[in-house]
Amino acid sequence: MEALIALLIGVLTAGGVFLALRAQTFPVVLGLTLLSYAVNLFLFVMGRLAVGVPPVIHAAATGYTDPLPQALVLTAIVISFGMTAFVIVLALKARAELGNDHVDGLDNETDRRA
Amino acid sequence: MSFADHLPILPVLLPLVAGIVLLMLPAARLAAARAVGLVATLALLPLAANLLAATADGAQFVYLLGNWPAPFGIVLVADRLAAWMLAVTATTAVFALLYAVQGTDRQGRHFHVLFQLQLFGLNGAFLTGDLFNLFVFFEILLLASYGLLLHGGGRLRVKAGLHYVVINLVGSTLFLFAVGTLYGVTGTLNMADLAVKLAATPPQSAALVQSAALLLFGVFALKAALVPLYLWLPAAYGQTSAPVAALFAIMTKVGAYSILRVYSLFSGQDGGPLAGLLDAWLLPLALVTLVLGMLGAAASRSLREQAAYFVVVSVGTLLTAFGLGHADALAAGLYYLPHSTFAAAALFLLADSIARGRGEMADRFEPGPAMPRAAWVGGLFFAVAVAVAGLPPLSGFLAKFMLLKAALDTPAAAWVLGVVLATGLLGVVVLARSGSLLFYRTHPAPDALPAPGVAALAPVAGLLALLVGLTVAAGPVSDYAAATAAQIAAPQTYIDAVLGARP
């Protein structure tokens, strides 16, 4: 399972970095979202992978999983959720103010391809 | 517990409560919002002064939130460095707000709410003793800064804001990767506990810990605007409104503070895998930042852009002092920190008055109409330029002198002296050219332009008075800076204070 999770985080990060380097705001927002998914998953598994064990004290428990990464990832999810909402609104505002969705506000077709 | 026991948390709570109160005020009640904002910001001054006095003897106040002892709970730590940063922040904020209430806050909604939340994030970042909590306070101050940066709107501001937001979101993601890796290896996030655990890292995890620590350095370098991660700064600071840019003069110092705090703890222990980790990076990068920042200032097309590049220059100088790894250089850096913050804030505020006085030419470096009250504005510009360039008699000269004197004993002396002195000379030339262009190459104004009021120039004069104060009181201030540097150089006292604190 470790290999699968590691692969998943790697693919999400690679996709996020690729999209974040695009020239239009929408792929950039998607890229940032993928990056935040990757980091949330990464934080979550930093408490080690464990199956079927409780995070809080339980009389019948045979072992425990680390509860702290779960709290951390909850905080990180809330923050990245708020940030994504903000950056979407900002991208829309930039689209309205600059008249196009290029990250540098260019509207020339050749500039955009470059 | 007495009132004094709660002192470390008050600078965090006060702006938060003020921000919430301001949020509940209807938008039409601007006068009330200004009053609440000003009172809350002014109240930070006595709090910071109290903390300065309380920590002056070397005491380190550890505030256990919820009375959970470290490393199980989150702690706030007030030591000399934290109190110093709080005092500089509160002072800069007061003058920025005094300028903002003269009309900037009317250009959009929720200015005062965002201003207080920005202070909430800044003060929290300086006080926290927990790495994940540092991330959370970074996010708070960044989210508030996004709102403040875009305050007032406009094409160029939105464009600069988009770049600023995206690059900082990427930075936040990297921060989380670094924090996650450190937690995965050590199982703790308390900075003092991390320092202990990192020093005892088994060799097979050393590479993992080093990469996490360097990733964290990358994030802090991004906040501090260190080469090559400074490209977002000139547009963002140059395009935003003047009081926001003045407040942002402290924002790059958050990155510098984090580098100092985190790496003094992580690499303070002898023989750990992180010992001397930044030695190869910080000083060369800081010197390159200094050179590129000054070249950027020389190539700027407007005064606000130039002021933004001088912020980059001040980061270069500050991190040169931090990177020398010498207690005297560190003390010089800590003395330079308030100087550079106040000088940059004054330059941003004055640039706005100059731009208003030149009509359509604004602050562009082109011959324009003679501005009203040019003698007063020009006089202030001269004094601010002297401060920014680091010429005698103001405190910038003393700070640079202390830095160069400390650098003489280090192997990098030739590089530091050469770069700091050459960029200093270029700075004088650049500012002299800007001043002569703005104030002498003028033609009579075709129609009467609005004269900058006394109220608009008063915050600039106030900041200059503070710089004079820093110069006159250079003895006690540099003593405090030296004591702070000594405390940072002995991280074991910090670790003992945090891990030994009991409710």
Interface residues (C-beta under 8 A of the other chain):
Chain A: G16 A20 T25 V28 L32 L35 S36 A38 V39 F42 L43 M46 G47 D66 L68 P69 L72 T75 A76 I79 S80 G82 M83 F86 V87 L90 A91 K93 A94 E97 L98 V103 D104 G105
Chain B: F132 V136 E139 L143 Y146 L150 G153 G154 R155 V158 K159 G161 L162 H163 V165 V166 L169 V170 S172 T173 L176 F177 V179 G180 T181 Y183 G184 G187 L189
